[in-house]
Every structure is written in structure tokens, then in C-alpha cells.
């Protein structure tokens, strides 16, 4: 009896919540995760958490300035 291979989920274009960079996930050999790009994935968790909050705050302020 031969085992069937599980298919990978479709690759997706994602945006990192920490730095705002666009990246493709999953990509073979990449350290990128479902939530963070390859560069931000190596940062300690507490830095990513703080930078994500600051990024969201900046986006909110930019939206207020545009309206």
C-alpha cells in the first residue's frame, strides 16, 4: 500500500505586519512563516510584537491624515 503525498497549500502573496514587506509563502528554503517575512521571522518575539503594534498605529494615523 502506497501512501499519498499531502499537497502543500497554495502559495500566497502576503504582507508582513512588522515591516510591511510583501513576501510569498510558502517558499522552499525560506525562513518566512505564515505571519512574518524572512527578515522579521528571525527577530525575537517581543520585538516583533512591539513593532507590529507600532506599525498598526502608524497605519491608523496615516488613514486619519488622508481623510
N, C-alpha and C positions, 0 to 999 in steps of 0.2 A: 504494500500500500504506500503510495507516494503522497507526501504532504504537499499541500498547495501553499504557494508563497503569498504572504499578505502584501497587498499593494500599499504603496506609500500614499498619503493624502496628496491631493493636487498641490503643486507649488503655487504659492500666492505672493503677490506683492504686498508687503507690509510696511508700516511706518513705525519706527522706534519711538516710544513715548518719552524716552530720556533725551535724545538728541534731535529727534525729528527726521533722521535719515531714512530714506527708502531702502528696503532690502528684500531679497527673495528668500522665502522659507518654504520647505526645507531645501537645502542645497548641500550636495555631497561635500564633505570635508570642511564645512563651515561651522564655526562655533556659535552661530546665531541660534537663538531659541525662539519659541513661539511669540515671546513678548519683547525681546531685545535684539538689536543688531549685533554683529560680531564684535564691534569695538566696545559696546556697553555691556555685553554679556560677561566680560572679564572684570568689570568693576565690582567692588564689594556691594552686597545687597543694600546696606544702609545708605551708601552713596546714590545708588540707583533710585531708591525710594525718595530721597530728598530732591534729586534732580528731576524726577518725574513730577513731583508736586510743583516745583518751580516752573517747569515747562508748561503745565496746565494753567498756572496763574498768569504766565506771560501771554498765553493764547487768549485767555479771558480778557485781559487788559487790552490786547490788540483789537479784539472784536468790539469792545466798548469805544475805542478811539475811532474805529471805522464808522460806527453808527451815530 
